[in-house]
């Protein structure tokens, strides 16, 4: 029985498994996209468990061969395996967190730039629908039509983009990206001139996202 156990947990038996797990960890760490992190963690846990079992079996099967130096060596090895597993695990978690932060930054940058573009397209569409400039003969009526059109543009902007602009502005502010002109007009810009300010300042802040 003892001989069988020694053979079952000898290096010739578990060596290929150890080598495979080490290779899986090394390969997974070269990639940052999922599921590389989960593969690395699982392989690392399996590797640590296999080495601990190997040491434990050697200690139990051959207790007579373990003097003071051997026991100290076993303790140091167990401690090294545990610390190595923990340190590598923390490093993998930190790498996954950094990847998540980078993805969020990229999504925010692209989202803000895209939102700015949609607002400018909205203004261009409204410009093509705008009433003509006031004429001397109908000045008051034409001016009133322009004021009504500007008010309608503001209402449409609030309904279509208000919530998105608010979210984008808050996410940018959380990262320390603040613009005074944007803060003055982003809630209810009211007309095409101020809406354009909101769009251009959003784009400027979006370009500053790392």
N, C-alpha and C positions, 0 to 999 in steps of 0.2 A: 504493500500500500504506500509506504513512504517513498519507495523508488518511483512508483507511478506518479505520485504527487510532484516529486522533484522533476520528473520528465515533463509533466503537464505544464509546469510553470517555469521550466528552464528557458534560457535565452534562445535556444534553437526553436522553441515553440512560440513564445510570446514576442520574440524579436521582430518577425514580420509585421505583427500587429502594431508594435511600438513604432516601427519605421513608417508604416502606413499612416498612423495618426499624426506623427510628426510632419509628414509630407502634406497631409490635409491641412494642418494648422498653417504651415508655411505658405501653401498655395492660397488659402482663404485670406490670409493677411495681406496678400498682394492686391486684393480687390476691396473696394469700399462699398459697392452696391449690394443690397440684400440679394440672397441670404448668406453672403460671405461671413458676416459677423456671427450668425447663429451656427454655421458650420464650424467656424474656428472655436467657438465656445464649447460646442458639443465634443469636438475632437480633443480639445484641451482637457476637458473633464474626464473623458475616457482614458486619455494618456496618464493623467495623474492617478486615477483609480487603479489602472493596470500596474503602475510602478509601486503603488502602496501595497497592493495585493501581493506582488512579487516579493517585496521586503518582508511582509507579514508571514507569508508561507515559508520563506527561508528561515525566519526566526523560529517559527513553530516546529518545522520539520527537523531542524538541526540545532536544538537548544544547547547540546553539549559543546558545540563548536563556537559558542558565543561567550567569550570572555569579556572583560571590561572594555577593551579597545573595540571589539566587534559591536557591543551594545552601543557604545558612543558613536561609532560610525553609522549604525542603523538609525539612531536618533537624529544625527546630523542630516542624513539622507532624507528622512521623513520631513524634517523641518525645511530642507531645501526644496523638496517637491511641493510642500504646502505654500511656501513663500513664492516660489516660481509660478505656481498656478494662480495665486491671488494677484500677483503683480501683472501677469499677462492678461488676466481677466479684466482688471481695472483699465489696462491700456486699451483693450478692445472696446470696452464701454466708452472710454473717452474718444476713441476714434469714431465710433458710431454717433456719438453726440456731436462731434465736430462736423461730420457729414450731414447730419440733420440740420444743424445751424446754417451750413452752406447752402443746402437746398432751399431752406426758408428764405434766406437772403436773395437767392436767385429768383425765386417765385415772386417775392415782393418787388424786386427791381423790374422784372418783366411785366408784372401786373400793373404797376404804377405807370410805366411807359405806355402800355396798351390803353389804360384808362385815359391818359392824356390825349392819345391819338383819337379815341372815340369821341371825346369832348370837342376836339377841333373839327372832326368830321360833322358832328352835330351842328356846330356853328356855321360851317360852310353850307350845309343844307338849309339852315334858317336864313342865311344871307340871300340865297337864291329865291326864297319865298318872301323876302322883305318888301314892304310897300315902297313905291318910288319916293324920291326926295320931295319935300313940300314945294308946291308951285304958288306963285304970288296970288293967283286968283282964288286958290282954295287952301291958303296957308294953314289956317287954324284947323280945318278938318284933316288935312294931310298930317299935320304935327300930332294931332290926337291919335290918328291911326298908327303912327310910328310908336307913340308911347304905349298904346295897347299891345302892339306887336312885341315890344321889348318886355312888357310885363308877362305876356304869354310865353316868351322865350325863357324867362326866369322860372316860371311855374313848371314848364316842361323839363328844364334842367334839374330842378329839385326832385321832380317825380322820377326821372330816369337815372340821374347820377348822384343825387344827394347822399344816399346811404353809402355808396361806393367811395365817394370823395371823403366822407367822414371817416370811414374805416381806414382808407389809405393814409390820410393825414395822421390819425392816431398811431398807426403802426410805424410810420416814419418818425413821429415824435418820440416814441419809445426807444428809438435808436439814436436819439439826439439830433435828428435831422428836422430842423424847424425853419420856416420861412415867414417873415413878418407879413409880407403881402398876402400869402396864402391864408394865414390865420385871420386876416381882416375880412376876407371875402368868401371863404370856402363854404360857410353855412348857407347863406342866401345871396349869391352874387347879384341877382336881380336883372342884369342886362348883358348883352353880348360882350361889351368891353371888359367888364369885371369877370365874366365867365372865361374869357381868353386869358386873363391874368391867372386864374385858378389852374387852367390847363398848362400854361407855360411854367408856372412855379412847381407844379407837380412833376413835370418832366425834368426840371432842373434838380429837384430833390431825388428823383428816381435814379438819375445818372450818378448821384453821389453815394448810392448804396454800394457797399463793397462787393 
